[in-house]
Amino acid sequence: MALSPHDNNRSELLRQLPLKPGWFIGLGIALIILGLIALIYVVGATVASVVYVGILMSIGGVLHLAHAWSAKGWRGFLFWSLSGILYLFAGLIAISNPLVGATVLTLVFGAFLIASGAFRLWIWFQNRAQAGGGWMAFSGLITLAAGLIIAAGWPGNSVWILGLILGIDLLTQGWASLLVGMAIKRSNT
């Protein structure tokens, strides 16, 4: 099987990477294992991801408040203070009651997918004569359908949907890292 010039460029680029393939392979294996654990324990993965988001929101809230109080002369003092209080409050709720946090995050995620899918379909409709535009329509339909499926199952799916998405993401990242590591290893030999 003959390599195209494009394949030779890719092989040369992979050879020039200063990274060791073992790190990619090890990372890939670790992420695959974590993804499988998340898929086996989707409720636990959902709770863990909501608590993680809650911690980040709480830190963000404290930082917003520190910013607001350090800039008291600003006209936006009230805005920054309210923003910080809301962030902190939402973060503390997510930490103390992850199921409520999961319910809210799942609703927001479903709404985001619906809006994103509808927007992609609108872009496609505005540019439907462009070559390859059907792929934009396909992408929009899949995203819209995913959002509608999440919204239709809400709030019952809130306890597992975020964990499922986390597990799938970890698996795909793991496989990508593993395959990149193997490609680098092959190109170095």
N, C-alpha and C positions, 0 to 999 in steps of 0.2 A: 504494500500500500504506500503510495507516494505521498509525501508531505507537501502541502501547498506552501507558498512563501509566507502566508499568514501564520501557519503552524510553526514554521521556523522562527519567526519573530517572537511568538509566544514562548517557545522553548528557550530562546536566548534570554528573554525577559525573566523567566523563571530561574534560569541559571544565575542571573545577576542579583537575585534577592539575597540579602545578607542573613536571612532567617534560616534556622535549622529546621528541616522537615519533621524531626522528632517532636518539636514543640507543637506544630500544627496537628500531627497525628495524636499526640497525647491530649491536647485540648479537645480535638474532635471526639475521641473516645469518652472523655469526661463529660462533655456536653450531651453525647448520646445517652450515656447512663443517667444523667440528671433528667433528660427529656423523658426517658422511659419511666423513671420514678414519678415524675410529674403526671404522666399519663395514667399510671396505676393509681396514684393518689390525687385525683383531680381536685377533690374538695380541699385537701391539705395544701395543694399548690395554689388554689384560689385564695385561701386564707393567708398563706405566706406572702403572696403577691400584693394583697390588699394591705397587710400590715406594713410591708415595705413601702408602698405608696403613701400610707399614712405617716410613716416616719419622715419621709421626704417632705410631705406637705407640712408637717409640724415644724421641721427645721426651716422650711421656706417661710412659714408664718412668723416664726421668731425673728428671722432676718428682715422681713418686711417691717415688723414692729421696731426693731433696732434702727432701721433706716428712717422710719417715720419720726422717731423720737430724737434722732440725731440731727434732723433737718426741720426742727419745729417752726422755723421762720418761713418755710415753704408754704405756698398756697395749697399744695397737695397733701399737707400733713394729715387731714382727715381721711382722704382717700387711701393713703398708704397705711394708716392705722386700721381702717375698716378692712382693707385687703388682708393685712396681716392677721387680724382677728379671725376673719373667715377661713383663711388657710389653716391657721392653728386649730380652730374649732373642727373643721372638716377632717384634719389629720388625726386629731384626738378621737373623734368618733370612729374613724376607720380602724384605729389601733384598738380601741376598747370594744368595738362591736364590728368585727370584720364582715359579718354577714350583711349588715346594713350597708357597709362600704362596698361590698361586692354587688349588692343590688343596684346601688347608685352608679357604680362604675360600669356595670353591664348595660344599664340603660343608656348611659352616655356613649359607650362604645357602639351599641347598636344604632343610635341616632347618628353618630359620626359616619358609620358605614353607609347608612341610607343616604345621607347628604353627599358623601363622597361619590357614591355610585351614581346618584342623580346628576351630580356635577359633571362626571365623566361622560354620561350619556348626552348631556347638554352640549359639551365640547364636541363630541362626535357629531351630533346633529348639525352644529354650526359648520363643521368641516367634513361632512360626509363624503364629499367628492374626492377628498385626498386619498392617495394610494395607501393602503394598509389601515385605513380608518376603521375598518371592521373590528380590528383588534381592540381599539379604544372602546367600541360599543360592547364587545365581549367582556372586557375588563370591568366596564361600568355595570353591566348586567350581573356579573358574578358578585361584585361588591355590594350592589343594591340587594340582591337576593340574600347574601349573608346577613346584611343588616336587618332585613325583614324577617328572616328566620330567627335571629336573636330577639327581635322585638316581639315576635309572635309567641315565643317561649318564655318571655319575661313575666314575672319575676322568678318563676320556678327554675329557670336555667342559670340563675345568678350564682348558685353554689358551685357550679362546675365549669361554666363556659370560660372563665378567665384562666383556670388551671389547664383546661384543654388547649387553649391558645398558647399558653406559656410552654406546655409540653411539646406542642408541634414546633414552636419557634426554636426551642432548645435542640430538638432533633434535627431540624433543617440546618441550623448553625453548626451542629456537630458533624453532620455528614459533609457539609461544605468544607469545614476545616480539615477533616480527615482526607477528603479527596484532593484538596490543595496540597496537603503535606505529602500525599502519595505521588502527586504530579511533580512536585519539587524533587522528591527522592529519585523518581525515574529520570528526570532531566539531569540530575547530577551524576548519573552513572554512565 
